[in-house]
Structures are given as structure tokens and as C-alpha cells.
Amino acid sequence: MKAELNLKQRQIKNTSYLAKWTLIWLFTFAICSFGPTLIWDRSALISGFFIIINLAAGVGMILANKRYLQGMDELMQKIHLSAMGFTLGAVLVGGLAYTNLQLSGLIDFKAQIPDLMFLMGAVYLISVYVLNKHYCAGDE
């Protein structure tokens, strides 16, 4: 019979598991991004193979993230779920507004995916920080 892990042990285990899958995904993403020009000569077969590997690693990372979130206590789950909601809204509204700015000629540069990735990261981190301050202010 396995001993039940306490919350702290479960968080360490799930964080480590998520970090491993994130690094695997990041490594396969780098191979997909730089491999065609630096390692192989734009072979569609090799590129396709590594894109499938990257997608599989991405699924592993998503499942690890789900496990990470399920291992949190109820308050932390609420904070992260709220932050994800804010992030989804900000990226949807901000991303479409950004695209319309570009399409209407109000900005000279083309809207790119990395811009949305930056917005996602910034909104999520700020939301988690603010929500932690809001819900956990009396815990200090």
C-alpha cells in the first residue's frame, strides 16, 4: 500500500513532472524550428516526423499541466482558473484588436503569433500575482 503524499510533496512531484514535459516540448520545438535549416536540408519527411514528435510532446505537456492543476488545493485552483479566464479574454480581445489595427493600416507592422504569446504570458503572470495578493492577503 502506497503512502499518501501530502500537499507539499504532491506539488513538488507535479511541478517536476510539468517541468520535464515542458523541457521536452521546448527541445522538440527547437528541433522543429531550427532543424530544417541547420541540421537537415529542408526535408519534408524529416520535418513532418519531428512536427509529429513535437505535437506528441505538447500533448504530454498539456496532460502534465492538467495533473499539476489538479494537484493544487481549491484556492490555488480557483486563482489559476481565474487567471486562465483573464488570459483567454485578453488574448481574444487584444489579439483581434491588434489584427484590426494592422488590417486598417493604423500600425505598420504585421501582427505575429509571438506577440500573442507574450501577451498570454504577461496577462497570466500578472493575473496570478494579483489574485494571490487578493485572496491570500491575510496569510502573511
Legacy VTK file of the C-alpha trace (Angstrom):
# vtk DataFile Version 3.0
C-alpha trace
ASCII
DATASET POLYDATA
POINTS 140 float
0.000 0.000 0.000
1.414 3.373 -1.063
1.661 6.165 1.451
-0.458 9.176 0.533
1.608 12.241 -0.399
0.892 15.452 1.446
0.088 18.638 -0.489
3.678 19.942 -0.465
5.120 16.614 -1.697
2.424 16.371 -4.383
3.176 19.930 -5.557
6.914 19.207 -5.793
6.273 15.978 -7.707
3.754 17.583 -10.090
5.933 20.664 -10.644
8.902 18.451 -11.506
6.749 16.361 -13.853
5.448 19.505 -15.581
8.967 20.953 -15.872
10.225 17.744 -17.530
7.411 17.731 -20.086
7.834 21.460 -20.744
11.555 20.972 -21.414
10.835 18.007 -23.704
8.292 20.093 -25.626
10.669 23.067 -25.791
13.508 20.859 -27.059
11.325 19.274 -29.770
10.002 22.722 -30.700
13.574 23.982 -31.134
14.375 20.973 -33.335
11.308 21.720 -35.476
12.225 25.402 -35.719
15.944 25.166 -36.419
16.372 21.632 -37.775
15.225 22.278 -41.351
17.906 24.915 -41.907
20.684 23.838 -39.526
20.520 20.028 -39.354
18.732 18.674 -42.417
18.249 20.346 -45.772
14.533 21.173 -45.540
13.464 17.543 -45.965
9.677 17.456 -45.705
9.735 13.884 -44.407
12.155 14.647 -41.557
10.376 17.917 -40.743
6.996 16.167 -40.673
8.372 13.461 -38.384
9.684 15.993 -35.867
6.472 18.031 -36.015
4.536 14.885 -35.045
7.035 14.285 -32.224
6.570 17.907 -31.125
2.774 17.535 -31.149
3.055 14.374 -29.037
5.343 16.182 -26.582
2.809 19.030 -26.496
0.036 16.601 -25.553
2.291 15.249 -22.798
2.901 18.787 -21.555
-0.846 19.570 -21.577
-1.588 16.411 -19.570
1.218 17.262 -17.136
-0.264 20.752 -16.736
-3.681 19.212 -16.029
-2.109 16.955 -13.400
-0.285 19.960 -11.918
-3.520 21.950 -11.626
-5.480 19.027 -10.179
-2.819 18.599 -7.503
-3.364 22.107 -6.155
-5.635 22.986 -3.253
-9.014 24.540 -4.045
-7.889 28.144 -3.579
-4.901 27.796 -5.906
-7.101 26.064 -8.489
-9.542 28.997 -8.270
-6.702 31.506 -8.696
-5.242 29.726 -11.715
-8.638 29.115 -13.329
-9.499 32.812 -12.947
-6.088 33.789 -14.363
-6.673 31.474 -17.336
-10.056 33.125 -17.919
-8.495 36.602 -17.854
-5.764 35.393 -20.198
-8.212 33.886 -22.681
-10.255 37.083 -22.706
-7.235 39.353 -23.063
-5.742 37.313 -25.895
-9.051 37.051 -27.744
-9.993 40.728 -27.397
-6.441 42.099 -27.597
-5.379 39.793 -30.416
-8.360 40.644 -32.593
-7.992 44.372 -31.885
-4.291 44.106 -32.762
-5.172 42.360 -36.029
-7.736 45.049 -36.858
-5.159 47.761 -36.176
-2.857 46.090 -38.686
-5.613 45.496 -41.267
-6.839 49.111 -41.049
-3.309 50.446 -41.560
-3.069 52.109 -38.150
0.119 50.163 -37.400
2.847 49.458 -39.951
3.993 46.038 -38.772
2.265 42.700 -39.195
0.602 41.014 -36.212
2.586 37.893 -35.291
1.947 34.852 -33.099
4.898 35.669 -30.752
3.132 38.930 -29.894
0.130 36.939 -28.659
2.397 34.542 -26.788
3.955 37.490 -24.956
0.506 38.893 -24.144
-0.608 35.482 -22.842
2.399 35.108 -20.583
2.213 38.638 -19.245
-1.526 38.555 -18.522
-1.320 35.118 -16.891
1.619 36.035 -14.635
0.104 39.367 -13.632
-3.295 37.749 -13.009
-1.839 35.013 -10.797
0.169 37.615 -8.856
-2.801 39.975 -8.364
-5.215 37.158 -7.483
-2.708 35.721 -4.993
-2.445 39.154 -3.365
-6.251 39.444 -3.335
-7.066 36.016 -1.893
-4.008 35.447 0.290
-3.512 38.963 1.733
-4.275 37.861 5.288
-1.994 34.793 5.212
1.248 36.697 5.806
LINES 1 141
140 0 1 2 3 4 5 6 7 8 9 10 11 12 13 14 15 16 17 18 19 20 21 22 23 24 25 26 27 28 29 30 31 32 33 34 35 36 37 38 39 40 41 42 43 44 45 46 47 48 49 50 51 52 53 54 55 56 57 58 59 60 61 62 63 64 65 66 67 68 69 70 71 72 73 74 75 76 77 78 79 80 81 82 83 84 85 86 87 88 89 90 91 92 93 94 95 96 97 98 99 100 101 102 103 104 105 106 107 108 109 110 111 112 113 114 115 116 117 118 119 120 121 122 123 124 125 126 127 128 129 130 131 132 133 134 135 136 137 138 139
